[in-house]
Amino acid sequence: MRITQGTFSYLPELTDGEISAQIAYALGNGWPCSVEFTDDPHPRNAYWEMWGLPMFDLRDPAGVLHEINECRRAYPDHYVRLNAYDAGYGRQTTALSFIVHRPAAEPGFRLDRTETADRRVRYRMHPYALDRPAGERYRAR
Amino acid sequence: MTGRLGFDMRATGSDGSGDAPGPPEPLPPDARVDLARAEAESRIGQVLDALDGELVGLVPVKTRIREIAALLLVDRLRARYGLGTAPPNLHMCFTGSPGTGKTTVATRLAELLHRLGYLRQGHLVAVTRDDLVGQYVGHTAPKTKEVLKRAMGGVLFIDEAYYLYRAENERDYGQESIEILLQMMENHRDDLVVVLAGYRDRMDSFFASNPGMSSRIAHHIDFPDYTVEELEAIGALMLRRDGYVLAPRTEPVFRDYLERRRRRPRFANARSVRNALERARLRHAARLLAEGGEVGREELSTLRPEDFLASSVFTDTALSRNERI
């Protein structure tokens, strides 16, 4: 199941040229970019691992794209996303965030039905990938 | 999302590619292109003229920059005929005495390469050893990479690059910085132009101990020292920019000053001229205040011989004294 998170998630995968254009847009607005990766893409998992520090004072998308490619090379079986942070007063939040790399196979999620006290039913979302230890979750078997 | 189209989605991937126009059709082989028009369209003439007008002397430097500009222009025309050329290697090394205009030329170069479409942004990031080399293990690589990323799309100007390599200390982190630099210079050739600058003899020994660096730099440009006439012209340019004039009697004094100053130690070409003019302005202001009375536009902007003659260059003949002028 293809995971959809962040901006452009319903579009086909962006090419490097299109990613560069988005980075250029972010830099043009003065938003510093950062690269993050994870192998636990649960929708509530907001804290992905940081790939280096956020990149400040950049003028050209090539530097950000370089880091994205480095991260892809180091973690080919992980999800990689790009964040652009708007530090302007009144916003001070992530302005743009999208997935730039995903593992080859995405097994998806299932719903676990649990009965709790007083016959109430609770559902929890369980990623199949989480059955395997961290770091190997999306590696090809 | 198993093949089912969501709300407002399109079936094909035409969204991303639709707004980017493809490369124009190559010109037919028998087409002719007007070189003068292509040159005028790229507006490089303005930058080259500014280089000629605002920088005095430096003939070998200007020649080389003109050649580079011509090469990039021709490459662009070749691309229109579909003749593919690898992007040229434009990493450079500027050697010369202090104050010969290395930084100024680097700024102009960034602008020029931007106009020619070689650099996307055309900014200049000027750094020294401190900005590239870290203080403890594992600090250097992120620091160097951060600077390199900041410089992408522009020119990275490394002043006094020979300090990166310290021959006497083999554990110095400078070597690590040089390796990262070399790797990025090779892999990101079309994103970044690296300019190393420094004094001639020390750059030579730096390259002798880092042959990989020397071979990756295509252009070794030497900045000659200025002659007295050129220094005078530089002084005149600086004065005009600051709104001062020399009284007619001051001109020979100024020339005499430059000749004497040139023979003294720690002479820094254009920078020394600037410092001399700064001090002349100080004396000029002090003199005006001491004289009192009324002043007009002419008095406020005219430097007289005594503003220069008070300098220690004229009073003190001992060459070993410090530059207290």
Boltz contact constraints between the chains, C-beta under 6 A:
constraints:
  - contact:
      token1: [A, 2]
      token2: [B, 1]
      max_distance: 6.0
  - contact:
      token1: [A, 10]
      token2: [B, 6]
      max_distance: 6.0
  - contact:
      token1: [A, 10]
      token2: [B, 9]
      max_distance: 6.0
  - contact:
      token1: [A, 11]
      token2: [B, 15]
      max_distance: 6.0
  - contact:
      token1: [A, 12]
      token2: [B, 13]
      max_distance: 6.0
  - contact:
      token1: [A, 18]
      token2: [B, 16]
      max_distance: 6.0
  - contact:
      token1: [A, 57]
      token2: [B, 150]
      max_distance: 6.0
  - contact:
      token1: [A, 58]
      token2: [B, 149]
      max_distance: 6.0
  - contact:
      token1: [A, 58]
      token2: [B, 150]
      max_distance: 6.0
  - contact:
      token1: [A, 59]
      token2: [B, 121]
      max_distance: 6.0
  - contact:
      token1: [A, 59]
      token2: [B, 123]
      max_distance: 6.0
  - contact:
      token1: [A, 59]
      token2: [B, 153]
      max_distance: 6.0
  - contact:
      token1: [A, 60]
      token2: [B, 120]
      max_distance: 6.0
  - contact:
      token1: [A, 60]
      token2: [B, 121]
      max_distance: 6.0
  - contact:
      token1: [A, 60]
      token2: [B, 152]
      max_distance: 6.0
  - contact:
      token1: [A, 60]
      token2: [B, 153]
      max_distance: 6.0
  - contact:
      token1: [A, 62]
      token2: [B, 152]
      max_distance: 6.0
  - contact:
      token1: [A, 62]
      token2: [B, 191]
      max_distance: 6.0
  - contact:
      token1: [A, 63]
      token2: [B, 149]
      max_distance: 6.0
  - contact:
      token1: [A, 63]
      token2: [B, 152]
      max_distance: 6.0
